[in-house]
Amino acid sequence: MKRIQVSPAARADIDRIEAWYERQKDGLGDRFLTAVEQTADRIALNPEGYVKVIKEARKADLRKFPYSLWFTIENDVMAIACLHQRRDRVLARERALGVRPMPDPS
């Protein structure tokens, strides 16, 4: 099993999305975080089982939420983004290619 590291940009994505869901309905943000954790666990078990989408970046869809965890595999697995499946493909490409630097969440 590989270890998952979450980049500051991916953490900022997850936090922003969780807060949005929590504003929609109490407890929905927690359900989103559970889906993220379950997806990270699936990735850790078999990261090579996910197809490369952009260069070395792969993605795993969250269950019950329209988001995907984007990640790369080096020594460990690095989550680089948590993005909406339909709206954020350009951002995923920019992060995967290193065109757009990952923002500092502070």
Residue pairs with C-beta under 8 A, 6 or more apart in sequence:
1 44
1 45
2 43
2 44
2 47
2 73
2 76
2 77
3 44
3 76
3 77
4 40
4 43
4 44
4 71
4 76
4 77
4 79
5 76
5 77
5 78
5 79
6 14
6 40
6 78
6 79
7 78
7 79
7 80
7 81
7 102
8 102
8 103
8 104
8 105
9 80
9 81
9 95
9 102
9 103
9 105
10 69
10 70
10 79
10 80
10 81
10 82
11 105
12 103
12 105
13 81
13 82
13 83
14 33
14 36
14 82
15 105
17 32
17 67
17 82
18 29
18 30
18 32
18 33
19 29
20 29
21 28
21 29
21 31
21 32
22 28
22 29
22 30
31 64
32 62
32 65
32 67
35 62
35 63
35 64
35 65
36 62
36 69
36 82
38 62
38 63
39 60
39 61
39 62
39 63
39 69
40 69
40 79
42 60
43 50
43 60
43 69
43 71
43 77
43 79
44 77
47 58
47 71
47 73
47 77
48 73
50 58
50 59
50 60
50 71
51 58
52 58
53 59
53 70
53 92
53 96
54 92
54 93
54 96
54 97
55 96
55 97
56 72
56 73
56 96
57 70
57 71
57 72
57 80
57 92
57 95
57 96
58 70
58 71
58 72
58 73
59 68
59 69
59 70
59 71
59 92
60 68
60 69
60 71
61 67
61 68
61 85
62 68
62 69
66 84
66 85
66 86
67 82
67 83
67 84
67 85
68 82
68 83
68 85
69 79
69 81
69 82
70 79
70 80
70 81
70 82
70 83
70 92
70 95
70 96
71 77
71 78
71 79
71 80
72 78
72 80
72 96
80 95
80 96
80 102
81 88
81 91
81 92
81 95
83 89
83 91
83 92
91 100
93 99
94 100
95 102
